[in-house]
Amino acid sequence: MTDTPRPDAPQLPTHFVPADVEGPLYERWVERGYFTADPSSDKPRFSLVIPPPNVTGSLHLGHALEQSMMDALTRRARMRGFDTLWLPGMDHASIAVNNLVERYLSETEGKGRFDYSREQFVEKAWEWKARYGGQILGQMRRLGDGVDWSRERFTMDDGLSRAVQTIFKRLYDDDLIYRAERIINWCPRDLTALSDIEVDHADEPGELVSIRYGDGDAAIVVATTRAETMLGDTAVAVHPDDDRYRHLIGTEVPLPLTGRRIPIIADDHVDPSFGTGAVKVTPAHDPNDFEIGRRHDLPMPTILDERAVITAPGPFQGLNRLEARTAIVAALREDGRIVAEKRPYVHSVGHCSRCETIVEPRLSLQWWVRVETLAKAAGDAVRDGRVVIEPASMAGRYFQWVDGLRDWNISRQLWWGHRIPVWYSPDGDDVCLGPDEQPPAGWTQDEDVLDTWFSSALWPFSTLGWPDDTEDLRAYYPTTVLVTGYDILFFWVVRMMLFGLYAMDGAVPFQTVLLHGLVRDPTGKKMSKSRGNVIDPLLWMDTYGADATRLSLLQGANPGADQAVNTEWVVGARNFCTKLWNATRFALISGATVAGPVPASVEGPDAWILSRLAEVITEVDELYERYEFAKIADVLYHFAWDEVCDWYIELAKLSLGDESGDTTRRVLGEVLDALLRLLHPMVPFVTEELWTALTGGESVVVADWPVADLGRSDPAATADVATIQAVVTEVRRFRSDQGVKPSQRVPATVSGASPSTEPAIRALLRLAEPGDGFAATASLTTGRGVAVDFDLSGTIDVAAERSRLTKDRAAAEKERAVNAGKLGNAAFTGKAPDAVVAKVRDRLAAAEAELVRIDAALAALPTA
């Protein structure tokens, strides 16, 4: 390869420096409007909405993976001639913002949330959002996201607020939203209700205390991990068929420490085989007890306030729940009521997913969505094929959620968020108002705000202008595909199905749901700051570039499967971009062109690479239809590196200087043009630089997607190149085994090769024509039936090479003996893990193969 360019060749720098080009390129794309959708266009539509990142968030590897997938889909759709909309935006993240603003105000003003009026706090939150929120949007630009910035939305902007009020009123008027007292998950730190999916459960050591209620024949023993809740007991329940307690059903028993008497009731919910077969019933502080209480019309006294402090009158009033637990157990012990104590007792404990505070079940008046009919519609839409879940294996998880859906608690006791659009009169009357209605004078609005996921559930249609009949809504709804992690299948996907089908008269919110896995650390562990194993994609982009970051993630993006990543991946992806750069730079220097048609009749490697290009285009198109990003990346990586760079370009160099050179230059330009377009959705920046230099075109962003020319199939050329590849590979390995340098020319004869393959074989292997007196000192017959006889005299030090190979053989023999000994030891194979035994077997097989190779190399050495 020469570094001297042709005078008329476009110039490329010697090296690709991502930091120098990525930012300016992206801004140029945005300024030219390449990512702006046009609903008035007569093109077919392709649309998707971004899963809105929290306004508090910054780009992490999960975002980078997800957005790289979406960008690849939309860039390809745009190149295929679709009017393409990728709609960006952010979520207001009620609880997270409340926490951050409270912390900010504590640090800057020394005040807490309740030191402000509601209006003052909300104003502070908007100020915080303007100053600190939304940094992830700038990071999306760095990644290269081709989103339509002109349509950016926020879940609390005016339009989306109008949509939230509209659907709330419709659901309310249809009796699908109601207010009722139910047991909810309560966070004593954030002072708000949480949905089930906002609670993380983890095993923790606690205590299991068995307490005797009553005495003598009337005594009954219950066990609990939350002794403090006994202050709110209103019954003891047993199974109606449990003979041990049949005589006690309908009687009363004294509740220790309180002086109250509570009934012993029979309920089928009780498992007689678990523990003592008797359970204490605290209806206001346990979801199962609440249901028992409803069935038996039990009192439901609340004995913990919103901060989990005891409110029941008596010696424990004012203690927090943990202090009360210790004090109550001590008092019961002193009173002789403790039958047994087990410490530690490991059990599952719920924590707030935001602040990690232990969650408290609590009876509370809340707003709920009645989901039965909505959930059935959401299940039917997937069952009848209107919505397809990819991978199909995830559909079972979807049905598990949607078929077992319980009414959804949508109210949160916060100040940042969409306020419940219900007003109350001084006399206690209430009214739900839509966005264009005004409350009567003197009426007050409900204090609660809506669960963040309520507004996010409207995202596919509210962002397009609903409830108004907009041009965007008509053009882009339903969206084509939703790309999101399987971990928010219930958080978000199910809820969008509920509301989309309801609001849009049965029209689904998306045609396909593509679920990707989580990005984990190199050992497969979930990344977390506490573990210290977080990989920052922004640092990767600073060091290796956005293209390398994207490609390294897409290489592991198998639908629905988690992936483990490490720095080696992104280094390899960066090296790939460098390889692509160098190949295109060589092509430009060599005069590769995209001008004019490719000759209808081409031969040899030119015919082979055009045939392979058609096959690769076809395969990539099929893989995109199945969302197989990892396989797409693998196919293009190996086609580009192995076939185009390592083989075709090397073969092309042999013909660039002869009469077929112009054809090869045109074919080389054609292949790189198509290859860069195929790669663009995954690595947009480097392909833009290279494609515009190669073709002189406006931008690869708006170039046409390659179309496979299936008429280019050439089995004969393919077979010839396969022979060249096999022979060259085997002979290069043989030369290496003999200690012959790759650059060294060696006299040799070649037999068994065809006239169409022998010149390339000789050239690539640097085989000199045999002169007078040629005498072969080594021979190799390849698997393709091509034999090569070498004269190695004078090219290697036979004695030194024999000594080197003999030492290598001794090392391989030792490795073979060690591993064979382990496998012959029954104590080792019987006790060692299967993975360890398998590794030893692999090492034995490798050692035996190495011995075969070395023996062949020794046998091939000249005898003198």
C-alpha positions in Angstrom: 0.0 0.0 0.0 1.3 3.4 -0.9 0.8 6.5 1.1 1.2 8.8 -1.9 -2.3 9.8 -3.0 -3.4 10.4 -6.6 -3.5 14.1 -7.3 -7.3 14.1 -7.8 -8.1 11.8 -4.9 -10.2 13.2 -2.0 -8.1 13.7 1.1 -8.6 11.9 4.4 -6.5 12.5 7.5 -4.1 9.7 8.5 -6.2 9.0 11.6 -9.8 9.3 12.6 -10.2 11.4 15.7 -13.8 11.1 16.9 -13.7 14.2 19.2 -12.8 16.4 16.2 -15.7 15.5 14.0 -18.6 14.0 16.1 -20.0 17.3 17.5 -19.9 19.3 14.3 -21.3 16.5 12.2 -24.2 16.0 14.6 -25.1 19.7 14.6 -24.9 19.8 10.8 -27.4 16.9 10.6 -29.8 18.7 12.9 -29.4 22.1 11.1 -30.2 20.4 7.8 -33.4 18.9 9.2 -32.5 15.3 8.4 -34.2 14.1 11.6 -37.4 16.2 11.2 -40.5 14.2 10.3 -43.0 15.5 7.7 -46.6 14.3 8.3 -47.6 15.9 5.0 -45.3 13.5 3.1 -46.7 10.7 1.0 -43.9 8.4 2.1 -44.7 5.3 4.2 -44.4 6.0 8.0 -42.0 4.7 10.6 -42.4 6.1 14.1 -41.3 5.5 17.6 -41.2 7.4 20.9 -38.2 7.4 23.2 -38.8 5.9 26.6 -38.6 9.2 28.4 -35.6 9.4 30.7 -36.0 11.0 34.1 -35.4 14.7 34.1 -32.9 13.9 36.9 -31.0 11.4 34.9 -27.7 11.1 33.0 -26.7 8.7 30.3 -25.8 5.2 31.5 -25.0 2.1 29.6 -28.6 1.0 29.5 -29.7 4.3 27.9 -26.8 4.0 25.5 -27.7 0.5 24.4 -31.4 1.3 24.1 -30.9 4.6 22.2 -28.3 2.9 19.9 -30.9 0.3 19.0 -33.6 3.0 18.3 -31.1 5.1 16.3 -30.1 2.2 14.2 -33.8 1.4 13.4 -34.7 5.0 12.5 -31.6 5.7 10.5 -32.2 2.6 8.4 -35.9 3.4 8.0 -35.0 6.9 6.8 -32.5 5.5 4.3 -35.2 3.0 3.1 -37.5 6.0 2.1 -39.8 6.2 5.2 -41.0 9.4 6.7 -39.4 8.7 10.0 -40.2 10.1 13.4 -38.2 9.4 16.5 -39.8 11.6 19.2 -37.7 12.6 22.2 -38.6 13.9 25.6 -38.3 13.5 29.4 -40.3 12.4 32.4 -40.9 14.6 35.3 -40.1 11.9 37.9 -42.2 12.9 40.8 -40.5 11.2 43.7 -37.0 11.6 42.4 -37.4 15.3 41.8 -39.1 15.8 45.2 -36.2 14.2 46.9 -33.5 16.1 45.0 -35.3 19.5 45.4 -35.7 18.8 49.1 -32.0 18.0 49.4 -31.1 21.0 47.4 -33.2 23.3 49.5 -31.8 21.8 52.7 -28.2 22.4 51.5 -28.8 25.9 50.0 -31.5 27.4 52.3 -31.5 25.2 55.3 -35.2 24.4 55.0 -37.4 21.4 54.4 -40.3 20.9 52.1 -42.9 21.8 54.7 -41.2 25.1 55.4 -42.7 26.3 52.1 -46.2 26.6 50.8 -47.1 24.1 48.1 -46.9 26.8 45.4 -43.5 28.0 46.6 -42.1 24.5 46.6 -43.4 23.8 43.1 -41.9 27.0 41.9 -38.5 25.9 43.4 -38.9 22.6 41.6 -39.4 24.3 38.2 -36.3 26.4 39.0 -34.3 23.3 39.8 -35.5 21.6 36.7 -34.4 24.6 34.5 -31.0 24.7 36.1 -30.1 21.0 36.6 -32.6 18.9 34.8 -32.3 17.5 31.3 -28.5 17.0 31.0 -29.2 13.7 29.4 -30.6 15.5 26.3 -27.1 16.9 25.6 -25.6 13.5 26.2 -28.1 12.0 23.6 -26.6 14.4 21.0 -23.1 13.1 21.8 -24.3 9.6 21.2 -25.6 10.6 17.8 -29.4 10.1 18.4 -31.3 11.1 15.3 -34.3 12.4 17.2 -36.7 15.1 16.0 -35.8 17.9 18.4 -38.6 20.1 17.0 -41.1 17.7 18.7 -39.3 17.3 22.1 -41.9 16.8 24.9 -41.9 16.9 28.7 -44.5 15.0 30.7 -45.5 18.2 32.5 -45.6 20.6 29.5 -48.9 22.3 28.7 -50.0 19.8 26.1 -49.3 16.7 28.1 -50.9 18.3 31.2 -54.0 18.8 29.1 -53.9 15.2 28.0 -53.6 14.0 31.6 -56.6 16.0 32.8 -58.6 14.8 29.8 -58.1 11.1 30.3 -58.5 11.3 34.1 -61.9 12.9 33.6 -62.9 10.3 31.0 -61.9 7.4 33.2 -63.6 9.1 36.2 -66.8 9.6 34.2 -66.7 5.9 33.0 -66.3 4.8 36.7 -62.8 3.5 36.0 -61.3 5.9 38.5 -62.5 5.8 42.1 -61.4 6.8 45.6 -61.2 4.3 48.4 -59.4 3.2 51.5 -57.1 0.3 50.8 -53.8 -1.0 52.1 -51.0 0.6 50.2 -47.2 0.6 50.3 -46.1 3.7 52.2 -42.7 5.3 52.4 -42.2 7.0 55.8 -39.2 8.9 54.3 -40.9 10.3 51.1 -44.3 10.5 52.8 -46.1 9.0 49.8 -47.8 5.9 48.6 -45.8 3.6 46.3 -47.0 1.1 43.7 -46.0 -2.5 44.1 -43.4 -2.1 41.4 -41.8 0.8 43.2 -40.9 -1.5 46.1 -37.7 -3.6 46.0 -37.7 -6.7 48.2 -34.6 -8.0 49.8 -33.9 -10.7 52.4 -32.9 -9.2 55.7 -32.2 -10.6 59.2 -35.0 -9.8 61.6 -36.8 -11.5 64.5 -39.7 -13.9 64.7 -41.5 -13.7 68.0 -44.2 -16.1 69.1 -46.7 -14.5 71.5 -49.3 -16.2 73.7 -52.7 -14.5 73.7 -54.9 -15.6 76.6 -54.2 -18.4 79.2 -54.9 -22.0 79.9 -57.3 -23.8 77.5 -58.3 -20.5 76.0 -54.7 -19.6 75.1 -53.6 -19.2 71.4 -50.1 -18.5 70.1 -49.3 -16.3 67.1 -46.0 -15.5 65.5 -44.9 -12.1 64.0 -41.9 -10.3 62.6 -43.6 -6.9 63.4 -44.5 -7.1 67.1 -45.3 -3.4 67.2 -48.4 -4.0 65.0 -50.1 -6.1 67.7 -51.3 -2.8 69.1 -53.7 -2.7 66.1 -54.9 -6.3 66.2 -58.6 -6.7 66.0 -58.9 -10.5 65.8 -57.0 -13.8 65.7 -57.8 -16.0 62.8 -57.7 -19.8 62.4 -58.8 -22.1 59.6 -62.4 -23.3 60.1 -61.4 -27.0 59.7 -58.5 -26.8 62.2 -59.5 -29.2 65.0 -57.0 -27.6 67.4 -58.9 -24.4 67.5 -62.5 -25.3 66.6 -63.6 -24.9 70.3 -62.2 -21.3 70.4 -63.9 -20.0 67.2 -66.4 -17.3 68.3 -64.8 -16.7 71.6 -62.7 -13.7 72.7 -59.1 -13.5 73.9 -57.4 -10.7 75.8 -54.9 -8.7 73.6 -51.7 -8.4 75.7 -50.5 -5.0 76.9 -53.8 -3.3 75.8 -56.7 -4.4 78.0 -58.8 -5.0 74.9 -60.5 -8.2 74.0 -60.5 -9.4 70.4 -62.5 -12.3 68.7 -61.1 -15.5 67.4 -62.5 -16.0 63.9 -62.5 -18.7 61.2 -61.2 -17.7 57.7 -60.2 -19.9 54.8 -57.2 -17.7 54.1 -55.3 -19.1 57.1 -52.9 -22.0 56.3 -53.2 -24.4 59.2 -49.8 -26.1 58.3 -47.9 -22.8 58.7 -46.5 -21.9 62.1 -49.0 -22.4 64.8 -51.9 -22.3 62.4 -53.2 -19.1 64.0 -52.5 -15.5 62.8 -53.0 -12.1 64.4 -55.2 -9.8 62.3 -54.1 -6.2 62.0 -56.4 -4.9 59.2 -54.9 -1.4 58.9 -51.3 -2.5 58.5 -51.2 -5.7 56.4 -52.8 -6.3 53.0 -53.9 -9.9 53.8 -55.2 -8.8 57.2 -57.1 -6.0 55.5 -59.0 -8.5 53.3 -59.8 -10.7 56.3 -61.0 -7.6 58.1 -63.3 -6.7 55.2 -64.8 -10.2 55.1 -65.5 -10.2 58.8 -66.4 -6.5 59.2 -63.6 -5.9 61.7 -62.5 -2.5 63.1 -59.4 -1.1 61.4 -57.6 1.2 63.8 -54.4 2.9 62.5 -51.6 2.8 65.1 -48.8 4.2 63.0 -48.7 7.7 61.5 -47.2 8.7 58.1 -43.7 8.7 59.6 -44.2 5.2 61.1 -44.5 6.6 64.7 -46.8 4.9 67.2 -50.1 6.8 67.7 -52.0 4.3 69.9 -52.4 5.7 73.4 -50.2 4.2 76.0 -46.6 3.8 77.0 -45.4 3.2 73.4 -47.0 6.3 71.9 -44.4 8.5 70.1 -41.9 5.7 69.5 -40.9 5.0 65.9 -41.7 1.5 64.7 -38.3 0.0 65.4 -38.1 1.5 68.9 -41.6 0.3 69.6 -40.8 -3.2 68.4 -38.0 -3.5 70.9 -40.0 -2.0 73.7 -43.1 -4.1 73.1 -41.1 -7.4 72.9 -39.4 -6.5 76.2 -42.8 -5.7 77.8 -44.3 -9.0 76.5 -41.3 -10.9 77.8 -41.6 -9.3 81.2 -45.3 -10.2 81.2 -44.5 -13.8 80.4 -46.2 -13.7 77.0 -43.2 -14.6 74.8 -43.3 -18.3 73.9 -40.3 -18.3 71.5 -37.9 -15.9 69.9 -35.9 -16.6 66.7 -33.0 -14.3 65.8 -31.8 -13.8 63.2 -34.9 -14.6 61.2 -34.2 -13.9 57.5 -37.2 -12.8 55.6 -38.1 -10.6 52.7 -38.5 -6.9 53.4 -39.8 -4.3 51.1 -37.8 -1.1 50.5 -38.6 2.1 48.6 -36.9 1.9 45.3 -36.0 5.6 45.5 -34.6 6.1 49.0 -34.3 2.5 50.3 -36.4 3.2 53.4 -38.3 0.1 54.6 -41.9 0.3 53.3 -44.8 0.2 55.7 -48.2 -1.3 54.7 -50.8 1.3 55.6 -54.5 1.8 55.3 -55.0 5.0 53.3 -57.6 6.9 51.3 -56.2 6.8 47.7 -57.2 7.2 44.1 -57.4 4.0 42.0 -57.8 2.9 38.4 -60.3 0.0 38.0 -58.2 -2.2 35.6 -60.3 -5.3 34.9 -61.7 -4.3 31.5 -58.7 -2.3 30.5 -56.4 -5.2 31.3 -58.5 -7.7 29.3 -58.2 -5.4 26.3 -54.5 -5.2 26.8 -54.1 -9.0 26.9 -56.3 -9.5 23.9 -54.3 -7.1 21.8 -51.2 -9.3 22.1 -53.1 -12.6 21.9 -54.8 -11.7 18.6 -51.5 -10.4 17.1 -52.3 -6.7 16.9 -49.2 -6.2 19.1 -46.2 -8.5 18.7 -43.7 -8.9 21.5 -40.1 -9.5 20.6 -38.6 -11.9 21.6 -41.7 -14.1 21.7 -40.4 -15.7 24.9 -41.2 -12.5 26.8 -44.9 -12.7 26.0 -45.5 -15.1 28.9 -44.1 -12.5 31.3 -46.5 -9.9 29.7 -49.5 -12.1 30.2 -48.4 -12.9 33.8 -48.6 -9.2 34.6 -51.6 -8.2 32.6 -53.8 -11.2 33.5 -53.1 -10.8 37.2 -53.4 -7.0 37.3 -54.9 -5.5 40.4 -56.4 -2.0 40.6 -53.7 0.6 40.3 -53.1 3.1 43.0 -52.4 6.3 41.1 -52.3 9.0 43.8 -49.0 10.2 45.4 -48.7 12.5 48.5 -46.2 14.8 46.8 -46.2 18.3 45.5 -44.3 17.9 42.2 -46.4 16.3 39.5 -49.8 16.4 37.9 -52.3 17.3 40.6 -55.5 15.2 40.8 -58.2 17.2 38.9 -60.9 16.8 41.6 -62.2 19.7 43.6 -64.2 19.6 46.9 -66.8 22.0 48.3 -66.8 23.3 51.9 -69.8 20.9 52.4 -67.8 17.8 51.1 -69.2 17.6 47.6 -66.7 16.8 44.9 -66.4 17.3 41.1 -63.9 16.1 38.5 -63.0 18.8 35.9 -61.5 18.6 32.5 -58.7 21.0 31.3 -61.1 23.6 30.0 -63.4 23.7 33.0 -63.1 26.0 36.0 -64.0 24.9 39.6 -66.8 26.8 41.5 -65.7 29.6 43.8 -64.5 28.4 47.2 -63.8 24.8 46.1 -60.4 23.3 46.9 -58.4 20.9 44.7 -57.3 17.5 45.9 -53.9 17.7 47.5 -52.4 14.5 45.8 -50.5 14.3 42.6 -50.7 11.4 40.1 -48.2 8.6 39.9 -45.5 9.4 37.4 -46.4 6.4 35.4 -49.9 7.7 34.8 -48.7 10.5 32.5 -46.0 8.2 31.0 -48.8 5.7 30.1 -50.1 8.4 27.6 -46.7 9.0 26.0 -47.3 7.4 22.6 -50.3 9.5 21.8 -50.2 12.5 24.1 -46.9 13.5 22.6 -48.5 13.5 19.2 -51.2 16.1 20.3 -54.0 14.0 21.8 -56.7 14.8 22.8 -56.8 17.0 19.8 -57.1 15.5 16.3 -53.6 16.5 15.1 -51.8 15.9 11.8 -49.0 14.1 13.8 -51.5 11.9 15.6 -53.1 10.8 12.3 -49.7 10.2 10.7 -47.7 8.5 13.4 -50.1 6.6 15.6 -49.9 3.8 16.2 -46.1 3.9 16.5 -44.2 1.2 14.6 -42.1 -0.2 17.4 -41.4 0.4 21.1 -37.8 -0.3 22.2 -37.5 -0.7 26.0 -35.9 -2.9 28.6 -37.8 -6.0 29.8 -37.4 -4.6 33.4 -40.1 -2.0 32.8 -42.5 -4.3 31.0 -45.1 -3.8 33.7 -44.0 -0.3 34.9 -44.6 1.2 31.5 -45.5 -1.2 28.6 -48.6 -2.7 30.2 -49.8 0.8 31.3 -49.4 2.3 27.8 -51.5 -0.6 26.5 -54.2 0.0 29.1 -54.5 3.7 28.3 -53.7 3.6 24.6 -56.4 1.1 23.7 -58.9 3.1 25.9 -58.1 6.6 24.7 -57.6 5.7 21.0 -60.8 3.7 20.6 -59.1 0.3 20.5 -56.1 1.4 18.4 -52.9 -0.1 19.8 -50.1 2.3 20.9 -47.4 0.3 19.0 -47.3 -2.6 16.6 -44.2 -4.2 18.1 -42.7 -4.2 21.5 -38.9 -4.9 21.4 -37.6 -5.8 24.8 -33.8 -5.7 25.4 -31.9 -7.0 28.3 -29.8 -5.3 31.0 -26.2 -4.3 30.6 -24.1 -5.9 33.3 -20.4 -5.8 34.3 -17.9 -8.3 32.9 -18.7 -10.9 35.6 -22.5 -10.6 34.8 -23.3 -8.6 37.9 -25.8 -5.8 37.9 -24.0 -2.4 37.8 -24.3 -0.2 40.9 -22.4 2.7 42.4 -22.2 0.8 45.7 -20.4 -2.1 44.0 -18.1 0.2 42.2 -18.6 -1.6 38.9 -20.4 1.1 36.9 -19.0 1.8 33.5 -19.6 5.4 32.3 -20.6 5.5 28.6 -19.6 9.2 28.6 -16.0 8.2 29.5 -16.1 5.6 26.8 -17.2 8.2 24.3 -14.4 10.6 25.4 -11.8 7.9 25.1 -12.9 5.8 22.1 -15.7 7.8 20.4 -19.4 7.4 20.1 -19.2 4.9 17.2 -17.1 2.5 19.2 -19.4 2.9 22.2 -22.5 2.2 20.2 -21.0 -0.8 18.3 -19.6 -2.5 21.4 -23.1 -2.4 22.9 -24.9 -3.5 19.8 -22.6 -6.4 19.4 -24.2 -7.9 22.6 -27.8 -6.9 21.9 -29.6 -10.2 21.6 -33.3 -9.7 22.0 -34.4 -10.0 25.6 -31.0 -11.2 26.9 -28.7 -9.5 29.3 -25.2 -8.7 28.2 -21.9 -8.4 30.1 -19.6 -5.7 28.7 -16.0 -4.6 29.4 -13.4 -2.3 28.0 -12.0 -4.9 25.6 -15.3 -4.7 23.7 -15.1 -1.0 23.1 -11.4 -1.2 22.3 -12.2 -3.8 19.6 -15.0 -1.6 18.3 -12.6 1.3 18.1 -10.1 -0.8 16.2 -12.8 -1.8 13.8 -13.5 1.9 13.0 -9.8 2.4 12.5 -9.7 -0.6 10.1 -12.6 0.9 8.2 -10.9 4.3 8.0 -7.7 2.8 6.7 -9.5 0.7 4.1 -11.4 3.7 2.7 -8.2 5.8 2.8 -6.4 3.1 0.7 -9.3 3.0 -1.7 -9.3 6.7 -2.3 -5.5 6.7 -2.8 -5.9 3.9 -5.2 -8.5 5.7 -7.2 -11.6 3.7 -6.2 -14.7 5.3 -7.7 -18.5 5.2 -7.6 -18.9 6.9 -10.9 -20.7 5.0 -13.6 -22.3 1.6 -13.6 -20.4 -1.5 -12.4 -19.5 -3.6 -15.5 -22.1 -6.4 -16.0 -19.4 -9.0 -16.4 -16.6 -9.2 -13.8 -14.3 -12.0 -12.9 -12.3 -13.4 -10.0 -12.2 -11.6 -6.7 -14.3 -8.7 -8.1 -17.1 -11.2 -8.9 -16.7 -12.9 -5.5 -16.9 -9.7 -3.5 -20.0 -8.5 -5.4 -21.6 -11.9 -4.8 -20.8 -11.7 -1.1 -22.1 -8.2 -0.9 -25.5 -9.2 -2.2 -25.6 -12.1 0.2 -24.7 -9.8 3.2 -27.3 -7.2 2.2 -30.0 -9.9 2.1 -28.9 -11.4 5.4 -28.7 -8.0 7.2 -32.2 -7.1 5.9 -33.6 -10.4 7.3 -31.9 -9.8 10.7 -33.3 -6.3 11.0 -36.8 -7.8 10.5 -36.1 -10.0 13.6 -34.3 -7.2 15.5 -31.2 -9.3 15.8 -28.8 -6.4 16.4 -25.9 -8.6 17.7 -26.1 -10.8 14.6 -26.2 -7.8 12.3 -23.2 -6.3 14.0 -21.4 -9.7 13.7 -22.2 -10.2 10.0 -21.1 -6.7 9.1 -18.0 -6.8 11.3 -16.7 -10.0 9.8 -17.7 -9.0 6.2 -15.9 -5.7 6.6 -12.8 -6.9 8.5 -12.3 -10.4 7.2 -13.6 -10.4 3.7 -13.3 -6.8 2.4 -10.2 -5.6 4.3 -8.2 -8.8 4.9 -9.0 -10.6 1.6 -10.6 -8.5 -1.1 -8.4 -5.4 -0.7 -5.3 -7.6 -0.7 -6.5 -9.4 -3.8 -7.4 -6.1 -5.4 -3.9 -4.8 -5.0 -2.8 -7.5 -7.4 -4.9 -6.2 -10.2 -4.9 -2.5 -9.7 -1.9 -2.0 -11.9 -3.0 -4.2 -14.8 -5.6 -4.1 -17.5 -8.4 -5.0 -15.0 -7.5 -2.2 -12.7 -10.3 0.2 -13.7 -12.9 -2.6 -13.1 -11.4 -3.3 -9.7 -11.4 0.4 -8.8 -15.1 0.6 -9.6 -15.9 -2.6 -7.7 -13.9 -1.5 -4.7 -15.8 1.8 -4.7 -19.1 0.0 -5.1 -18.4 -2.4 -2.2 -17.2 0.3 0.2 -20.1 2.6 -0.8 -22.6 -0.1 0.1 -20.7 -1.3 3.2 -20.6 2.2 4.7 -24.3 2.6 4.1 -25.0 -0.8 5.8 -22.9 0.2 8.7 -24.2 3.8 9.1 -27.1 3.0 11.4 -24.7 1.5 13.9 -21.7 3.7 13.5 -23.0 7.0 12.1 -20.1 9.4 12.5 -17.2 7.5 10.9 -19.4 6.3 8.1 -20.5 9.8 7.3 -16.9 11.0 7.1 -15.9 8.1 4.9 -19.0 7.9 2.7 -19.0 11.6 1.8 -15.2 11.5 1.0 -15.7 8.4 -1.1 -18.8 9.4 -3.0 -18.9 13.2 -2.8 -22.6 12.8 -1.8 -24.5 15.2 0.5 -24.8 12.8 3.5 -25.0 9.1 4.2 -27.9 10.0 6.5 -30.1 10.6 3.5 -28.5 8.1 1.2 -30.5 5.1 -0.1 -30.3 1.9 1.8 -28.4 -0.8 -0.3 -30.4 -3.2 -2.4 -29.1 -6.7 -3.0 -28.2 -7.4 -6.6 -29.0 -11.1 -6.5 -27.9 -11.5 -10.2 -24.3 -11.0 -9.0 -24.1 -14.5 -7.6 -21.0 -16.2 -9.0 -20.4 -19.7 -7.5 -17.2 -20.3 -9.6 -15.6 -17.1 -8.4 -16.7 -17.9 -4.9 -15.1 -21.3 -5.1 -11.9 -19.9 -6.5 -11.5 -17.4 -3.7 -12.4 -20.0 -1.1 -9.5 -22.1 -2.5 -7.1 -19.1 -2.4 -8.1 -18.4 1.2 -7.7 -21.9 2.4 -4.4 -22.5 0.7 -2.9 -19.1 1.7 -4.0 -19.7 5.3 -2.5 -23.1 5.6 0.7 -22.2 3.9 1.1 -19.1 6.1 0.7 -21.2 9.1 3.2 -23.7 7.8 5.7 -21.0 7.0 5.3 -19.6 10.5 5.9 -23.0 12.0 9.1 -23.3 10.0 10.3 -19.9 11.2 10.0 -18.2 7.8 9.2 -14.5 8.0 6.1 -13.3 6.2 8.1 -10.9 4.1 10.6 -13.4 3.0 10.4 -14.6 -0.6 10.8 -18.4 -0.9 11.3 -20.4 -4.1 8.5 -22.8 -4.5 6.5 -24.8 -7.0 2.7 -25.0 -6.8 0.7 -27.9 -8.2 -3.0 -28.6 -8.2 -4.1 -25.0 -8.4 -6.1 -23.7 -11.3 -4.8 -20.9 -13.7 -7.4 -18.6 -12.0 -6.1 -19.2 -8.5 -2.3 -19.9 -8.8 -1.2 -16.3 -9.5 -3.0 -15.0 -6.4 -1.7 -17.8 -4.3 1.9 -17.2 -5.3 1.6 -13.4 -4.9 0.0 -13.5 -1.5 2.4 -16.0 -0.2 5.5 -14.3 -1.7 6.5 -17.5 -3.5 9.4 -16.9 -5.9 9.6 -18.9 -9.2 11.9 -21.8 -8.8 15.3 -21.2 -10.5 17.8 -23.6 -12.1 18.8 -26.3 -9.7 15.7 -25.9 -7.5 15.5 -28.7 -4.9 12.5 -28.9 -2.6 13.5 -29.3 1.1 9.9 -29.1 2.5 6.5 -29.9 1.2 2.9 -29.2 2.1 -0.3 -30.6 0.7 -3.3 -28.4 1.7 -6.8 -29.5 2.3 -7.8 -28.1 -1.1 -5.5 -30.5 -2.8 -3.0 -27.9 -3.7 0.6 -28.9 -3.0 3.5 -26.5 -2.4 7.1 -27.6 -2.5 9.6 -25.2 -0.9 13.3 -24.7 -1.1 14.0 -23.5 2.4 17.8 -23.8 2.2 19.3 -20.5 3.1 16.0 -19.1 4.4 16.1 -20.6 7.9 18.7 -21.8 10.5 17.6 -25.5 10.5 19.4 -26.3 13.7 18.1 -23.3 15.6 14.5 -24.0 14.3 14.8 -27.7 15.3 16.0 -26.7 18.7 13.1 -24.2 19.1 10.5 -26.7 18.1 12.0 -29.4 20.3 11.6 -27.0 23.3 8.1 -26.2 22.3 7.3 -29.9 22.1 8.7 -30.5 25.6 6.4 -27.8 27.0 3.4 -29.2 25.1 4.2 -32.7 26.3 4.3 -31.5 29.9 1.0 -29.7 29.5 -0.5 -32.9 28.1 0.8 -35.0 30.9 -0.4 -32.6 33.7 -4.0 -32.4 32.3 -4.2 -36.1 31.5 -3.1 -36.9 35.0 -5.9 -34.7 36.5 -8.5 -36.3 34.3 -7.2 -39.8 35.3 -7.6 -38.9 39.0 -11.1 -40.0 40.1 -10.8 -37.8 43.2 -10.4 -34.7 40.9 -13.1 -35.6 38.4 -15.5 -36.6 41.1 -15.2 -33.4 43.3 -14.2 -30.6 40.9 -17.1 -28.5 39.4 -18.1 -29.5 35.9 -16.8 -26.2 34.5 -13.3 -26.8 35.9 -13.3 -30.4 34.6 -14.4 -29.1 31.2 -11.6 -26.5 31.2 -9.0 -29.3 31.9 -10.3 -31.4 29.0 -10.0 -28.3 26.7 -6.4 -27.8 27.8 -5.6 -31.5 27.2 -7.1 -31.3 23.7 -5.2 -28.1 23.0 -1.9 -29.7 24.1 -2.5 -32.8 22.0 -3.3 -30.6 18.9 -0.1 -28.6 19.6 2.0 -31.8 19.7 0.5 -32.9 16.3 1.4 -29.5 14.9 4.9 -29.5 16.2 5.6 -33.0 15.0 4.5 -32.1 11.5 6.7 -29.0 11.6 9.7 -31.1 12.8 9.1 -33.7 10.1 8.9 -30.9 7.4 12.3 -29.4 8.3 15.1 -30.0 5.8 17.3 -32.9 6.8 20.5 -30.8 6.3 
